[in-house]
Amino acid sequence: MRNNSPLQRNEEVDRTSTRVAVGRGSAYDLFLTRELKSATLVRAPTSPEVTNLFLAQNLEVAAGVKQQLEADAKRVGGVRLLPGRFMVIEQAMGVPKGRTAARAWLSGFIEEMKASGFVATALQRHGIEGAAVAPRAAGA
């Protein structure tokens, strides 16, 4: 949001006077479509275009991945991020029920990728800041 916005907390966003820019079909779009009762969503064609839409249409809030919004804030200036977060995207992998051998293999693979540093290195390589690698699974 702009530096002069009166909004100070995520809980203040869901008001009839608030228009929120979000990337069409993104996790944030899906989440906010379910959760917002009063604010209006304005959808950008893609998530990287959220800040430009926010600025071009003089919207009140831009929503998306924190790292992207932080980079955009540095690029455009005069804007700020609200503290905290309004949602978390937890990543997961799974196999059909009853496939115990596949489940054991997948669990081992995931733990190996975390323990070897592959996941942390991939996050760093792609410039993803603020993401955390999950701790070792119980019993793994």
C-alpha positions, 0 to 999 in steps of 0.5 A: 500500500502507499506510505500514506495509507491509514491501514496498519494491519492485515485485519483492516483491509477487508472494508467496502472502500478497499480494492485489492490487486491480486494476480489472477488464479494465484494462491492469493486470489483463491484465498482472498476470494474465499476470505474477503467479505467486503473488500473488492478484488481487482485481478491483474493478468499475472502475479508479477503485474500486481504492483503495476495494476495497483499503481495504474488504477490507484488501488488501496492494496496489492497482495501477493508473495512477500518477496515479490512485493518487497522487490516491487516496493524498492523499485517503485518507492512510496509504498510499504508492506503491512507487518505480518502475513495474511496467509501461508503457502505450505508446500506438500507432496503426497501419494495415494492411500495404501501405497506404503512403499511409495510413501516411505520412498517419498518421505526419504527423498524429501528428507534427503533433499532437505538434509543435503541442503538442496532445498535451501540452495534452490531457494537461495539460487532463485532469490527466495528470501523469507522462506523456511525449510521445514524441520526434519519430520518426526520419525524420519 
